[in-house]
Amino acid sequence: MYILVVDDSQFTTALVQFALKQEGYEVEVTDNPRGAMQMIQKREPDLLILDIAMPYQSGFEFTARLRAEGYDIPLIFMTAQDSMESKLKGFHIGADDYICKPFDHQELVARVQAVLRRIKRSKRSESQSIRVGSIELFPAELQVVINGCVKVPLTRTEMQVLRILMSCPDQVVSRDQLLSSVWNDNENNSNIVDVYIGRLRKKLEPDAAHPRHIISVRRIGYKFVSK
């Protein structure tokens, strides 16, 4: 498991990195959200441990940006802000846990392990592959295989969108349904669905401008065609 720690305290990042590496995790650190975003774009971590008060952007603002761009990375806030208001905001914005500084490193490890166990249980529920025509989706591996040989990697969010479409081939799935299922968002003014459909087309279609598999249904949504 790969964990990214974002905190502008060198002492904190060194402590967290040491404690988690002792448990066998791969851990990288950065001291600001800008650096974190660059690292995430290159490689999406299995877990993000994030301070709130940081340069350039707060942890809350950074999390909101990640969600807006479609990243659904599990995260733990690790902060000195221990007010109930801050904790509630953290969980509302999508945190899997909230740890207040100062903390015992054994407690940190236990909380990380608890979050990662939940992730593993979720992945087990995604273990069954879905095949439609020449395309087979392996949700747990975050991978699509085309014509039995071409392997295409996916992000977790791309996988979730594609799984919904492929689970009901030749049937229209509305944008609202995708928003609600993947992003827990009931607002219909977001274009994040269209962004991810575009990403999937670039990865799966021979010609993304003229898709054969992921078809738009005007003013409604999309369908995955089984031909």
C-alpha positions as CSV (number, residue, x, y, z in Angstrom):
1,M,0.0,0.0,0.0
2,Y,1.3,3.4,-1.0
3,I,0.6,6.3,1.4
4,L,1.2,10.0,0.7
5,V,1.7,12.3,3.7
6,V,1.1,16.1,3.2
7,D,2.2,18.3,6.2
8,D,4.4,21.4,6.4
9,S,5.9,20.2,9.7
10,Q,9.1,18.3,8.9
11,F,9.1,16.7,12.4
12,T,5.6,15.4,11.8
13,T,6.2,14.0,8.4
14,A,9.5,12.3,9.6
15,L,7.6,10.7,12.5
16,V,4.7,9.5,10.4
17,Q,7.0,8.2,7.6
18,F,9.1,6.3,10.1
19,A,6.1,4.8,11.9
20,L,4.4,3.6,8.8
21,K,7.5,2.3,7.1
22,Q,8.1,0.2,10.1
23,E,4.7,-1.5,9.3
24,G,5.8,-2.2,5.7
25,Y,3.9,0.6,4.0
26,E,5.4,2.6,1.1
27,V,5.4,6.2,2.2
28,E,6.2,9.5,0.5
29,V,5.9,13.0,2.0
30,T,5.5,16.5,0.8
31,D,5.1,19.8,2.7
32,N,2.4,21.5,0.6
33,P,-0.7,20.8,-1.5
34,R,1.0,22.0,-4.8
35,G,3.6,19.3,-4.5
36,A,1.0,16.8,-3.4
37,M,-1.1,17.4,-6.5
38,Q,1.8,16.9,-8.8
39,M,2.6,13.6,-7.1
40,I,-1.0,12.4,-7.2
41,Q,-1.2,13.2,-10.9
42,K,1.8,10.9,-11.5
43,R,0.7,8.2,-9.1
44,E,-2.6,8.0,-7.1
45,P,-1.9,6.9,-3.5
46,D,-4.0,4.2,-1.7
47,L,-4.3,6.6,1.2
48,L,-3.7,10.3,1.8
49,I,-2.7,11.7,5.3
50,L,-3.3,15.4,5.2
51,D,-2.8,18.4,7.5
52,I,-5.3,21.3,7.4
53,A,-3.3,24.4,8.0
54,M,-0.7,24.5,5.2
55,P,0.9,27.0,2.7
56,Y,-1.0,27.9,-0.5
57,Q,-4.2,25.9,0.3
58,S,-5.8,24.5,3.4
59,G,-6.3,20.8,3.7
60,F,-10.1,21.4,3.3
61,E,-9.6,23.4,0.1
62,F,-7.2,20.8,-1.3
63,T,-9.6,18.0,-0.6
64,A,-12.4,19.9,-2.3
65,R,-10.2,20.4,-5.3
66,L,-9.3,16.7,-5.4
67,R,-13.0,15.7,-5.2
68,A,-13.9,18.3,-7.9
69,E,-11.3,16.8,-10.2
70,G,-12.7,13.3,-9.6
71,Y,-10.1,11.9,-7.3
72,D,-11.7,9.6,-4.7
73,I,-8.6,8.9,-2.6
74,P,-9.3,7.7,1.0
75,L,-7.9,10.3,3.4
76,I,-7.2,11.0,7.0
77,F,-6.9,14.5,8.3
78,M,-4.0,14.9,10.8
79,T,-4.2,18.3,12.4
80,A,-3.9,20.4,15.6
81,Q,-7.4,21.8,14.8
82,D,-9.4,19.9,17.4
83,S,-12.7,21.8,17.5
84,M,-15.9,20.0,16.9
85,E,-16.7,22.3,14.0
86,S,-13.4,21.4,12.3
87,K,-13.9,17.7,12.9
88,L,-17.4,17.8,11.5
89,K,-16.3,19.8,8.4
90,G,-13.5,17.2,7.9
91,F,-15.9,14.3,7.9
92,H,-18.5,16.2,5.8
93,I,-15.9,16.9,3.1
94,G,-15.1,13.2,2.9
95,A,-12.5,12.2,5.5
96,D,-12.3,8.5,6.5
97,D,-10.8,9.5,9.8
98,Y,-9.6,12.6,11.8
99,I,-6.5,12.5,14.1
100,C,-5.7,15.4,16.4
101,K,-2.1,16.5,17.2
102,P,-0.3,15.6,19.3
103,F,-0.9,11.9,18.7
104,D,0.6,8.6,19.7
105,H,2.3,6.9,16.8
106,Q,0.7,3.6,17.7
107,E,-2.7,5.1,17.5
108,L,-1.8,6.6,14.1
109,V,-0.8,3.2,12.8
110,A,-3.9,1.6,14.2
111,R,-6.2,4.1,12.5
112,V,-4.3,3.8,9.2
113,Q,-4.7,0.0,9.4
114,A,-8.4,0.4,10.1
115,V,-9.0,2.6,7.1
116,L,-7.0,0.3,4.8
117,R,-8.9,-2.7,6.0
118,R,-12.1,-1.0,4.9
119,I,-10.5,-0.3,1.5
120,K,-9.6,-4.0,1.1
121,R,-13.1,-5.1,2.0
122,S,-14.4,-2.7,-0.6
123,K,-12.0,-4.1,-3.2
124,R,-13.0,-7.7,-2.5
125,S,-16.6,-6.7,-3.3
126,E,-15.2,-5.6,-6.7
127,S,-13.4,-8.8,-7.4
128,Q,-15.7,-10.1,-10.2
129,S,-14.9,-9.1,-13.7
130,I,-17.5,-7.7,-16.2
131,R,-17.2,-8.6,-19.9
132,V,-19.2,-6.8,-22.6
133,G,-18.2,-7.7,-26.2
134,S,-14.4,-7.5,-26.6
135,I,-13.9,-5.4,-23.5
136,E,-13.5,-7.0,-20.0
137,L,-13.3,-4.9,-16.8
138,F,-11.4,-6.1,-13.8
139,P,-12.5,-3.7,-11.0
140,A,-10.2,-4.9,-8.3
141,E,-7.1,-4.6,-10.6
142,L,-8.3,-1.2,-11.9
143,Q,-7.7,-2.5,-15.4
144,V,-9.5,-3.1,-18.7
145,V,-8.5,-5.8,-21.1
146,I,-9.4,-5.3,-24.8
147,N,-9.6,-8.2,-27.2
148,G,-8.1,-10.4,-24.6
149,C,-4.6,-8.9,-24.8
150,V,-4.4,-5.1,-24.6
151,K,-4.3,-4.0,-20.9
152,V,-5.5,-0.5,-20.1
153,P,-5.0,0.9,-16.5
154,L,-7.7,2.9,-14.9
155,T,-8.0,5.2,-11.9
156,R,-10.5,4.1,-9.2
157,T,-13.0,6.7,-10.3
158,E,-12.7,5.8,-14.0
159,M,-13.3,2.2,-12.9
160,Q,-16.5,3.1,-11.0
161,V,-18.0,5.0,-13.9
162,L,-17.2,2.2,-16.3
163,R,-18.5,-0.5,-14.0
164,I,-21.9,1.2,-13.8
165,L,-22.1,1.5,-17.6
166,M,-20.9,-2.0,-18.3
167,S,-23.2,-3.5,-15.7
168,C,-26.2,-2.6,-17.8
169,P,-25.0,-2.8,-21.5
170,D,-27.1,-1.2,-24.1
171,Q,-29.1,0.6,-21.5
172,V,-29.1,4.3,-20.9
173,V,-27.5,5.5,-17.6
174,S,-28.4,9.1,-16.7
175,R,-25.8,11.7,-15.7
176,D,-27.7,12.1,-12.4
177,Q,-27.4,8.4,-11.7
178,L,-23.6,8.5,-12.3
179,L,-23.2,11.6,-10.2
180,S,-25.1,10.1,-7.3
181,S,-23.5,6.6,-7.5
182,V,-19.8,7.7,-8.0
183,W,-19.6,11.1,-6.4
184,N,-22.5,11.0,-4.0
185,D,-23.6,14.2,-5.7
186,N,-27.3,14.9,-6.4
187,E,-26.6,18.2,-8.2
188,N,-27.1,18.1,-11.9
189,N,-25.0,21.1,-12.8
190,S,-21.6,19.4,-12.6
191,N,-19.6,18.5,-15.7
192,I,-17.4,15.9,-13.9
193,V,-19.3,13.0,-15.5
194,D,-18.6,14.4,-19.0
195,V,-14.9,14.8,-18.0
196,Y,-14.6,11.2,-17.0
197,I,-16.5,9.9,-20.0
198,G,-14.0,11.8,-22.1
199,R,-11.1,10.2,-20.3
200,L,-12.6,6.7,-20.7
201,R,-13.1,7.2,-24.4
202,K,-9.5,8.2,-24.9
203,K,-8.4,5.0,-23.2
204,L,-10.9,2.6,-24.7
205,E,-12.0,3.9,-28.1
206,P,-10.0,3.5,-31.3
207,D,-11.2,7.0,-32.1
208,A,-12.4,9.0,-29.1
209,A,-14.1,11.6,-31.3
210,H,-16.3,8.9,-32.9
211,P,-16.9,6.5,-30.0
212,R,-18.3,3.0,-30.7
213,H,-18.6,1.8,-27.1
214,I,-19.5,4.7,-24.8
215,I,-22.3,6.4,-26.6
216,S,-23.9,9.7,-25.6
217,V,-27.7,9.9,-25.3
218,R,-28.7,13.5,-25.8
219,R,-29.9,15.3,-22.7
220,I,-30.1,12.0,-20.7
221,G,-26.7,10.3,-20.2
222,Y,-24.6,7.5,-21.7
223,K,-24.8,3.8,-22.5
224,F,-22.2,1.2,-23.1
225,V,-22.8,-0.6,-26.4
226,S,-22.1,-4.3,-26.6
227,K,-21.3,-4.6,-30.3
